[in-house]
């Protein structure tokens, strides 16, 4: 394998892994994986990864992002969260990841996403209803919904990466 081809394949695989890992932080990693596959296919002249595989990956990516979004909302709403709490949960997750990343690097960012999401939903519900019990339930629901969404979307992202790698190495 020529050096340039090996370098290109290495970059392709690294971007696949970054796409999978970014899902933990709530980013649309499936779109990153899809973009990576499309660029790789285009550069290689669609020899190894054709249009059928790309269309399948578009479908999987859209499905994963939709399910993640719906599970996040369903988890929060199931435990009585208001729209304000759901929005604050998302904002809290982002702030938590930013604040915890310098403390424990990648692990801190992951912990920050979950703690920040819980804190945001808790704060939103507590400010709205002034009841501690409903605020804790809202935070718990946001946390459960987020975990479920990450598990489903992460699993589908791994499936996307396996499909792409199988097409290249078959």
C-alpha positions in Angstrom: 0.0 0.0 0.0 1.5 3.4 -1.0 2.3 5.9 1.7 -0.4 8.4 0.5 -3.1 5.7 0.5 -2.1 4.5 4.0 -2.2 8.1 5.3 -5.6 8.7 3.7 -7.0 5.5 5.2 -5.6 6.4 8.6 -7.3 9.8 8.5 -10.5 8.2 7.5 -10.4 5.7 10.4 -9.5 8.5 12.9 -12.4 10.6 11.8 -14.7 7.5 12.1 -13.5 7.1 15.7 -13.9 10.8 16.5 -17.5 10.6 15.2 -18.3 7.7 17.4 -16.6 9.3 20.5 -18.3 12.7 19.9 -21.7 11.2 20.5 -20.9 10.9 24.2 -20.8 14.7 24.3 -24.2 15.1 22.5 -22.7 16.1 19.1 -24.1 14.7 15.9 -21.3 12.2 15.3 -23.3 10.2 12.9 -23.3 13.1 10.5 -19.5 13.3 10.9 -19.2 9.6 10.1 -21.5 10.1 7.1 -19.4 13.1 5.8 -16.2 11.1 6.3 -17.6 8.2 4.2 -18.8 10.5 1.5 -15.5 12.3 1.2 -13.6 9.0 1.2 -15.9 7.6 -1.5 -15.5 10.7 -3.6 -11.7 10.7 -3.3 -11.5 7.0 -4.2 -13.9 7.4 -7.1 -16.7 5.5 -5.4 -14.8 2.2 -6.1 -15.1 0.6 -2.7 -18.0 2.5 -1.1 -20.8 3.0 -3.6 -24.1 5.0 -3.6 -26.1 2.2 -2.1 -24.0 2.1 1.0 -24.0 5.9 1.2 -27.8 6.0 1.0 -28.0 3.3 3.7 -25.7 5.4 5.9 -27.8 8.5 5.3 -30.9 6.6 6.5 -29.1 5.2 9.6 -27.7 8.6 10.5 -31.1 10.3 10.2 -32.7 7.5 12.2 -30.0 7.7 15.0 -30.3 11.5 15.3 -34.1 11.4 15.4 -34.2 8.6 18.0 -31.6 10.4 20.2 -33.7 13.6 20.1 -37.0 11.8 20.9 -35.5 9.7 23.7 -34.0 12.8 25.3 -37.3 14.6 25.3 -39.3 11.5 26.2 -37.1 10.8 29.3 -37.5 14.4 30.5 -41.3 14.6 29.7 -42.0 11.2 31.3 -40.9 12.5 34.6 -42.9 15.7 34.3 -40.3 18.2 32.9 -41.4 21.4 31.4 -40.1 22.7 28.1 -38.0 25.2 30.0 -36.4 22.3 31.9 -35.6 20.4 28.7 -33.9 23.5 27.2 -31.9 24.1 30.4 -30.9 20.5 30.5 -29.3 20.8 27.0 -27.6 24.1 28.0 -26.5 22.6 31.3 -25.0 19.6 29.5 -22.9 21.9 27.3 -21.8 24.1 30.2 -21.0 21.1 32.3 -18.8 19.6 29.6 -16.9 22.9 29.2 -16.4 23.3 32.9 -15.3 19.8 33.7 -13.1 19.2 30.7 -10.1 21.0 32.2 -10.5 19.1 35.4 -10.4 15.5 34.1 -9.9 16.1 30.4 -12.1 13.7 28.3 -13.6 11.9 31.4 -14.4 15.3 33.0 -16.2 16.4 29.9 -18.3 13.2 29.9 -19.1 13.6 33.5 -19.9 17.3 33.0 -22.4 16.5 30.2 -24.4 14.3 32.5 -24.1 16.4 35.7 -24.8 19.6 33.8 -27.8 18.1 32.1 -29.2 16.9 35.4 -28.5 20.3 37.0 -30.1 22.2 34.2 -33.3 20.2 34.3 -33.3 20.4 38.1 -32.9 24.1 38.1 -35.5 24.7 35.4 -38.1 22.6 37.2 -37.3 24.0 40.7 -37.6 27.6 39.4 -40.9 26.9 37.8 -42.6 24.8 40.5 -40.6 25.6 43.7 -40.8 21.9 44.6 -37.7 19.8 45.3 -39.3 16.5 44.5 -40.5 17.4 41.0 -37.1 19.1 40.3 -35.2 15.9 41.2 -37.6 13.8 39.1 -37.1 16.2 36.1 -33.3 16.0 36.5 -33.5 12.2 36.7 -35.7 12.0 33.6 -33.3 14.2 31.7 -30.4 12.0 32.7 -32.2 8.7 31.8 -33.3 10.1 28.4 -29.8 11.3 27.6 -28.2 8.0 28.5 -30.7 6.1 26.4 -30.2 8.4 23.5 -26.4 8.1 23.7 -26.6 4.3 23.8 -28.9 4.0 20.8 -27.1 6.6 18.7 -23.7 5.2 19.7 -24.7 1.7 18.7 -26.0 3.0 15.3 -22.8 5.0 14.8 -20.7 1.8 15.4 -22.9 0.0 12.9 -22.2 2.8 10.4 -18.5 2.5 10.9 -18.6 -1.3 10.6 -20.5 -1.0 7.3 -18.0 1.5 5.9 -15.0 -0.5 7.0 -16.5 -3.8 5.7 -17.0 -2.2 2.3 -13.4 -1.0 2.2 -11.9 -4.3 3.2 -14.2 -6.8 1.4 
